[in-house]
Amino acid sequence: MKKILVTGGLGFIGSHTVVELQNKGFEVVIIDDLSNSKIDVLEKITEITGIKPLFHKIDLRVKADVTSFFDTNKVDGVIHFAAFKAVGESIQKPLAYYENNIGSLVYLLQEMKNRSIDHFIFSSSCTVYGQADALPINENAPIKKAESTYGNTKQIGEEIIAESCKAYNMNAIALRYFNPIGAHESIKIGELPIGVPQNLIPFITQTAAGLRKELSVFGADYDTSDGTAVRDYIHVVDLAKAHIAALERLINKKNKVNFEFFNVGTGIGSSVLEVITAFEKAAGKPLNYKIVDRREGDITAAYADTTTANKELNWKTEKSLDEALAAAWKWQQQQ
């Protein structure tokens, strides 16, 4: 049984990936600093799988604590989620984003190198492409200057990993996510942002639940079918399963080069207004929203060409936008 460290394992994507890892027979140890997650999630994971993962509350920005963890825990691989992740906030707090997102990555890779630990999966983002020249976006699309500090930390992160793999003969895969949404079918885990949501779907569900007065739609003058920004929304369980596929690719030595990267999305672009309409149908109620000015750092449209991930990882999405929105609404109602 392989033992896998999952950093940020109590977060939205991390917790769903822990469940899928345990379902596949992996032993899991979680590191999380609880800055954007809650310890209750550990018990919810245990309720779903019947197995309680090991947990360590560690701030990965503290190098000594990272070293201490690896001194006392033997792991076979690392899936690295722990990072600040809000586009708008990153522009307001760039130094915090660089310290957290880059520093923690460097410390993890150093410990892996020093202990000859292979198999590293990196939580990357489609933001590395900026506003792509062509849609859908495939892995050959150029990496443009990032539109946000968050996007830049993902670009820099991939560069650090690529150079580390080359220098130290490590093996890693970066998964470039599009927009994860939804909740586990048990409705025991889902997206629970601390404070004001930075992502569309939790803001929609909180507005529908009466926790927010109205949803702000940032911009209706984009060059899209209805003027609102277009994104590729992927069910979080489908995304979690992509991490298992990537990890097994490395364990089974199926990777073709030391550092690989794959787009992980549905291949379908949906505008903000289309998502609102689909949510209103799923929830059976109207949503209070208003059009406001564009938000700095946002791009017009991004959706994935998933051909490479489908073929190389033998993975594809199974759940629809409607299913994801229905699950997100059930999750919100339970909070």
C-alpha positions in Angstrom: 0.0 0.0 0.0 1.5 3.3 -1.1 1.4 6.2 1.5 0.5 9.5 -0.1 0.9 13.0 1.5 -1.9 15.3 0.5 -1.2 19.0 1.4 -4.3 21.1 1.7 -6.2 17.8 2.1 -9.1 19.3 4.1 -9.8 21.8 1.4 -12.4 21.6 -1.4 -10.5 19.6 -4.0 -8.1 18.1 -1.5 -10.8 16.4 0.6 -12.5 14.9 -2.5 -9.1 13.6 -3.7 -8.4 12.0 -0.3 -11.7 10.1 -0.5 -10.8 8.8 -4.0 -7.3 7.8 -2.9 -8.7 5.9 0.1 -11.3 4.3 -2.2 -8.4 3.1 -4.4 -6.6 1.6 -1.4 -3.9 4.3 -0.8 -2.9 5.2 2.7 -3.3 9.0 3.1 -1.6 11.5 5.4 -3.0 15.1 5.3 -1.2 18.3 6.0 -3.4 21.4 6.3 -3.0 24.7 8.2 -6.8 25.2 8.4 -6.5 28.7 7.1 -9.2 28.1 4.5 -10.7 24.8 5.7 -12.2 23.2 8.8 -11.1 20.3 11.0 -14.6 18.9 10.8 -13.8 17.7 7.2 -11.5 15.1 8.6 -14.5 13.4 10.3 -16.6 13.7 7.2 -14.0 12.0 5.1 -13.9 9.2 7.7 -17.7 8.9 7.6 -17.6 8.5 3.8 -14.7 6.0 3.5 -14.7 4.3 6.9 -11.0 5.2 7.2 -9.6 8.1 9.2 -6.6 9.7 7.4 -3.6 10.7 9.5 -3.6 14.5 10.0 -0.9 17.1 10.8 -1.7 20.8 11.3 1.4 22.4 9.6 2.0 25.7 8.0 4.2 24.8 5.0 5.8 28.3 5.0 7.7 27.2 8.1 10.6 25.2 6.7 11.6 23.6 10.0 8.1 22.2 10.4 8.2 20.8 6.9 11.5 19.1 7.6 10.3 17.7 10.9 7.3 16.2 9.2 9.4 14.3 6.7 11.8 13.3 9.4 9.0 11.4 11.2 6.8 10.3 8.2 7.7 8.1 5.3 5.7 8.8 2.2 5.8 7.4 -1.3 4.4 10.5 -3.1 2.9 13.9 -2.7 -0.2 15.6 -4.1 0.2 19.3 -3.5 -3.0 21.4 -3.2 -2.0 23.8 -0.3 -2.0 27.3 -1.8 -3.9 30.6 -1.7 -6.2 30.6 -4.7 -8.3 33.7 -5.2 -7.5 35.7 -8.4 -8.8 39.0 -7.0 -7.2 38.7 -3.6 -3.9 37.8 -5.2 -3.7 41.1 -7.0 -4.3 42.9 -3.6 -1.9 40.7 -1.6 0.9 39.7 -4.0 3.6 39.1 -1.4 1.4 36.8 0.7 0.7 34.8 -2.5 4.3 34.5 -3.4 5.4 33.6 0.1 2.7 30.9 0.5 2.4 29.4 -3.0 6.1 29.5 -3.9 7.8 29.0 -0.6 5.8 25.9 0.4 6.4 24.3 -3.0 10.2 24.8 -2.7 10.3 23.4 0.8 8.3 20.3 -0.2 10.5 19.6 -3.3 13.7 20.1 -1.2 12.5 17.4 1.3 11.5 15.1 -1.5 14.9 15.5 -3.2 16.8 15.0 0.1 14.9 11.7 0.7 14.7 10.5 -2.9 10.8 10.6 -2.8 9.4 10.3 -6.3 5.8 10.9 -7.6 4.7 14.6 -7.3 1.3 15.8 -8.4 0.9 19.6 -8.6 -2.3 21.5 -8.4 -1.9 23.9 -11.3 -4.4 26.0 -13.2 -5.7 27.0 -16.6 -4.7 30.6 -15.6 -1.2 29.7 -16.8 -2.4 30.3 -20.3 -3.8 33.8 -19.7 -6.2 34.7 -22.4 -5.5 32.0 -25.0 -5.4 32.8 -28.7 -7.5 29.8 -29.6 -10.3 27.8 -28.0 -10.6 25.2 -26.8 -7.2 25.4 -25.0 -4.8 22.5 -25.6 -1.4 21.9 -23.8 0.5 23.4 -26.7 -1.0 26.8 -26.1 1.6 29.4 -25.2 2.1 30.3 -21.6 1.4 34.1 -21.6 2.1 36.7 -19.1 -0.2 36.0 -16.2 -3.3 38.2 -15.6 -3.0 37.8 -11.9 -0.5 37.1 -9.1 -2.3 33.8 -8.5 -1.8 32.8 -12.1 1.8 33.8 -11.9 2.4 31.6 -8.9 1.2 28.7 -10.9 3.4 29.5 -13.8 6.4 29.9 -11.6 5.5 26.8 -9.7 5.5 24.7 -12.9 8.9 26.2 -13.9 10.3 25.2 -10.5 9.0 21.7 -10.8 10.2 21.3 -14.4 13.7 22.5 -13.4 13.8 20.2 -10.3 12.7 17.2 -12.3 15.5 17.8 -14.8 18.2 18.5 -12.2 17.3 15.7 -9.7 15.7 13.1 -11.9 12.3 13.5 -10.1 9.0 12.7 -11.8 6.0 15.0 -11.6 2.7 15.8 -13.3 0.9 19.2 -13.2 -2.8 19.2 -13.6 -4.1 22.4 -15.1 -7.6 22.7 -13.7 -10.4 24.6 -15.2 -13.2 25.5 -12.7 -14.0 22.9 -10.1 -17.6 22.9 -8.7 -20.1 20.6 -7.0 -19.9 18.3 -4.0 -19.5 14.7 -3.1 -22.7 12.6 -3.7 -22.9 11.9 0.1 -23.2 15.7 0.6 -20.8 15.3 3.5 -18.0 17.3 1.9 -18.2 20.3 -0.6 -17.0 23.8 -1.1 -17.1 25.8 2.1 -15.2 29.1 1.6 -14.2 31.0 4.7 -15.6 34.5 4.6 -16.9 36.0 1.3 -16.7 33.5 -1.6 -14.2 34.3 -4.3 -15.6 31.8 -6.8 -18.9 31.9 -8.7 -20.7 28.8 -7.6 -20.5 29.2 -3.8 -21.6 32.9 -4.3 -24.5 31.7 -6.3 -25.6 29.1 -3.7 -25.1 31.5 -0.8 -27.2 34.1 -2.6 -30.0 31.5 -3.3 -29.9 30.5 0.4 -30.3 34.1 1.4 -26.8 34.5 2.9 -25.9 37.1 0.3 -28.2 39.9 -0.9 -27.3 39.4 -4.6 -24.8 38.0 -7.0 -22.5 40.4 -8.8 -21.9 39.3 -12.4 -18.6 40.9 -13.3 -18.9 42.3 -16.8 -21.5 41.8 -19.6 -19.4 43.3 -22.4 -17.1 40.5 -23.1 -16.9 39.1 -26.7 -19.0 36.0 -25.9 -22.5 34.9 -26.9 -24.2 36.8 -24.1 -21.4 39.2 -23.0 -20.5 37.4 -19.8 -17.3 35.5 -19.2 -17.1 31.9 -20.3 -15.4 29.1 -18.2 -15.2 25.3 -18.1 -16.9 24.0 -15.0 -15.8 20.5 -13.9 -17.4 18.4 -11.2 -14.9 18.1 -8.3 -15.3 14.3 -8.1 -14.2 14.0 -11.7 -11.3 16.3 -11.0 -10.3 14.2 -7.9 -10.3 11.1 -10.0 -7.9 12.8 -12.5 -5.4 13.0 -9.6 -5.6 9.3 -9.0 -5.0 8.6 -12.7 -2.0 10.9 -12.7 -0.5 9.3 -9.6 -1.0 5.8 -11.0 0.7 6.9 -14.2 3.8 7.9 -12.2 3.8 4.8 -9.9 3.5 2.5 -13.0 6.2 4.5 -14.8 3.9 5.3 -17.7 5.0 8.9 -17.9 6.9 9.8 -21.1 9.1 12.5 -19.6 10.0 13.6 -16.1 7.6 16.5 -16.0 4.2 16.2 -17.7 1.2 18.5 -17.7 -2.4 18.0 -18.6 -5.6 20.1 -19.0 -8.4 18.9 -16.7 -11.8 20.1 -17.7 -15.0 19.1 -19.5 -14.2 20.7 -22.8 -17.4 22.7 -22.6 -17.5 26.4 -22.1 -20.4 28.0 -20.2 -21.1 31.7 -19.7 -21.9 33.1 -16.3 -25.5 33.8 -17.4 -25.8 30.2 -18.7 -24.6 28.9 -15.3 -27.1 31.1 -13.5 -30.0 29.8 -15.7 -28.9 26.2 -15.2 -28.7 26.8 -11.4 -32.2 28.3 -11.3 -33.5 25.2 -13.0 -31.6 22.9 -10.7 -32.7 24.8 -7.6 -36.2 25.5 -8.8 -36.0 29.2 -7.8 -34.9 32.5 -9.3 -31.5 34.0 -8.4 -31.1 37.7 -7.5 -28.1 39.1 -9.5 -26.9 42.3 -11.1 -24.4 43.2 -13.8 -21.4 45.2 -12.5 -18.0 46.3 -13.9 -15.4 43.7 -15.0 -13.1 42.4 -12.3 -9.3 43.0 -12.7 -7.5 39.8 -13.6 -10.4 38.0 -15.3 -10.1 36.8 -18.8 -12.9 36.6 -21.5 -13.1 32.8 -22.0 -11.3 29.6 -21.1 -12.3 26.0 -21.8 -10.2 22.9 -22.2 -9.2 20.6 -25.0 -9.1 17.4 -22.9 -7.9 15.1 -25.7 -4.4 14.6 -24.2 -5.7 13.9 -20.7 -8.4 11.5 -22.0 -5.8 9.5 -23.9 -2.7 9.6 -21.7 -4.4 9.4 -18.3 -7.2 7.2 -19.5 -9.5 9.6 -17.8 -12.6 11.6 -18.8 -15.3 13.5 -17.0 -18.5 11.6 -16.2 -20.7 14.3 -14.5 -22.6 17.1 -16.1 -22.9 20.8 -15.2 -26.5 20.2 -14.1 -25.4 17.4 -11.7 -22.6 19.6 -10.3 -24.9 22.5 -9.7 -27.6 20.3 -8.1 -24.9 18.8 -5.8 -23.6 22.3 -4.9 -27.1 23.4 -4.0 -27.8 20.3 -1.8 -24.5 21.0 -0.1 -25.4 24.6 0.6 -28.8 23.7 1.9 -27.2 21.4 4.4 -24.9 24.0 5.9 
